[in-house]
Amino acid sequence: MQEKRELRVAVLGAGIIAGSHLEAISATPGVTACAVADLDQAKVGELAERWGIKGFTDYREMLRNELPDIAVIALPHFLHKEASLAAIAHGAHLMLEKPMALSTAECDEIISAAEQAGIRVLVGHTQHYIAENIEARRWVRSGELGPLVMIQDNRHLSYFRDTRPSWFLDKALSGGGILANLGTHSIDKIQWLSDSAVSYVSASTSRHADRGNVEGSGMIYMRLQSGVSATIVQSGYPGEVRDETELIFAGGMLKLATGRSLWVSRGGPYEPLEVPQTATPFERQYAELAAAIRDGRETDCPPAYARGIIGVLEAVYRSAETGREQEVL
């Protein structure tokens, strides 16, 4: 077990999500921000001044100079592998935003490097740290509503809005469209709530937007190892914003609006459930990573699990291309 000193954290990337990381670092005992790096000097300067940390326009220089205990990889998806390997080479543990990387092959490179260097990695699948999801999982595990039968997940929002950076809409840089970005959240949520990995998927996608070369909608049917079936339906075209998951049991139903509410039906109309409040998902992630580093153990969202999410996504795209069900490899 490492001595209980504050762990110094450096953030790679100064986009919108960097602010959430820095706020959580500030609120979490045992960790402290030391630096931020991004090619955009204006963004770096703004964050450095606000949080009283050093700013760099070259993350490699930041890693060499600061030697942080933890490196936050909050860069575009296509840079995840490169930045992760650089941070590991400088002895930094990783807070790695999802998706872990562009492919399972890239994930394997990160996992191998981290294992050889004794580095702890927490991949930012925030679904594990949200109060409503935690309570829903407790209900699933309690068996109060009987065995879980199936899950339906629906998510819709305007994916091709003008404010979305162009790299998100280039498959070579992002790994895919709405299913790569938001679909991985849904895949993760379903696996985590059910305590079961995905075995087989069937999927279809569409592309009707006038920006980019990625899909704008998708429908996925998944068979889990437990025998539970699940569907994911997502649209990035105009319409009502929705983020809702319905869990159907032999003796009732749960309706989960992640981050907002949780409802139960025992055979009649849905009734609201009280959800115990917790620290923010980002704060919970930093507390978890810090504990894993100090205790010399794996994190609750380890890279092997996150690699599995990418494996499911790869099977989804194979199915959409071939029109046939695909086994998750």
MOPE-V661035 format. One record per pair of residues at least 12 apart in sequence whose ideal C-beta (glycine too) atoms are under 6 Angstrom apart, sorted by sequence separation. I is the first residue (numbers start at 1). J is the second residue. D is the distance in whole Angstrom. If there is no record, write none. Layout:
BEGIN
I|J|D / I|J|D
END
This chain:
BEGIN
36|48|6 / 220|232|4 / 253|265|4 / 288|300|5 / 205|218|4 / 244|257|6 / 252|265|6 / 262|275|5 / 315|328|5 / 219|233|5 / 252|266|5 / 204|219|5 / 243|258|6 / 255|270|5 / 9|25|5 / 41|57|6 / 71|87|4 / 218|234|5 / 312|328|5 / 203|220|5 / 311|328|5 / 33|51|6 / 35|53|5 / 39|57|6 / 217|235|4 / 311|329|6 / 34|53|6 / 35|54|4 / 36|55|6 / 37|56|4 / 159|178|5 / 201|220|6 / 202|221|5 / 33|53|5 / 81|101|5 / 216|236|4 / 71|92|4 / 80|101|5 / 201|222|5 / 216|237|6 / 9|31|5 / 14|36|6 / 37|59|4 / 70|93|5 / 71|94|6 / 72|95|5 / 73|96|5 / 74|97|5 / 100|123|5 / 200|223|4 / 7|31|5 / 9|33|5 / 10|34|6 / 14|38|3 / 68|92|5 / 73|97|6 / 198|222|5 / 199|223|5 / 10|35|4 / 11|36|4 / 12|37|6 / 13|38|6 / 37|62|4 / 70|95|6 / 77|102|6 / 81|106|4 / 88|113|5 / 96|121|6 / 98|123|6 / 6|32|5 / 8|34|4 / 60|86|6 / 84|110|5 / 88|114|6 / 93|119|5 / 98|124|5 / 198|224|6 / 199|225|5 / 35|62|5 / 63|90|4 / 93|120|5 / 94|121|4 / 95|122|6 / 96|123|5 / 97|124|5 / 98|125|5 / 155|182|6 / 85|113|6 / 196|224|4 / 197|225|5 / 14|43|4 / 22|51|5 / 88|117|5 / 196|225|5 / 14|44|5 / 194|224|6 / 196|226|4 / 35|66|5 / 88|119|5 / 34|66|6 / 14|47|5 / 153|186|5 / 34|68|6 / 194|228|5 / 177|214|3 / 176|214|6 / 177|215|4 / 151|190|5 / 179|218|4 / 190|230|5 / 169|211|5 / 171|213|6 / 169|212|2 / 171|214|5 / 169|214|5 / 186|232|5 / 12|59|5 / 160|209|4 / 21|72|5 / 160|211|5 / 183|234|6 / 10|62|6 / 182|234|6 / 140|193|6 / 10|66|5 / 18|74|5 / 137|193|5 / 178|234|5 / 17|74|5 / 136|193|6 / 10|68|4 / 127|185|6 / 178|236|4 / 9|68|6 / 8|68|5 / 8|69|5 / 9|70|4 / 10|71|5 / 11|72|4 / 12|73|5 / 13|74|4 / 127|188|5 / 7|69|4 / 13|75|4 / 127|189|4 / 7|70|6 / 12|75|6 / 125|188|5 / 128|192|6 / 127|192|6 / 12|83|5 / 102|175|5 / 160|236|6 / 159|236|3 / 150|229|5 / 151|230|4 / 152|231|5 / 153|232|5 / 154|233|5 / 155|234|5 / 156|235|5 / 148|228|6 / 156|239|5 / 157|241|5 / 99|184|5 / 98|184|6 / 156|242|5 / 154|242|5 / 155|243|5 / 154|244|5 / 76|167|5 / 153|245|5 / 152|246|5 / 78|173|4 / 151|247|5 / 220|316|6 / 77|174|5 / 77|175|5 / 150|248|5 / 149|248|5 / 149|249|6 / 148|249|6 / 149|250|6 / 146|249|5 / 147|250|5 / 145|249|4 / 146|250|4 / 146|251|3 / 145|251|5 / 145|252|4 / 203|316|4 / 198|312|5 / 201|315|5 / 139|254|6 / 201|316|5 / 205|320|4 / 203|319|4 / 204|320|6 / 202|319|5 / 203|320|5 / 136|254|6 / 201|319|6 / 136|256|5 / 188|309|5 / 187|309|6 / 202|325|5 / 132|256|6 / 133|258|6 / 184|309|5 / 187|312|5 / 200|325|5 / 201|326|6 / 132|258|6 / 136|262|6 / 135|262|6 / 200|327|6 / 130|258|6 / 130|259|6 / 132|262|5 / 198|328|5 / 135|275|5 / 132|275|5 / 131|275|5 / 131|277|6 / 131|278|5 / 130|281|5 / 129|281|4 / 126|281|4 / 129|284|4 / 129|285|6 / 122|289|4 / 120|292|5 / 120|293|5 / 128|301|6 / 125|301|5 / 122|299|4 / 123|301|5 / 120|299|6 / 122|301|5 / 123|303|6 / 121|303|5 / 123|306|4 / 111|303|5 / 95|289|6 / 93|293|5 / 107|307|4 / 104|307|6 / 107|310|6 / 100|306|4 / 104|310|5 / 104|311|5 / 28|283|5 / 31|286|5 / 27|283|5 / 24|282|3 / 28|286|4 / 24|283|5 / 28|287|6 / 31|290|6 / 30|290|5 / 20|282|5 / 24|286|5 / 7|290|6 / 2|294|5 / 1|294|6 / 1|295|6
END
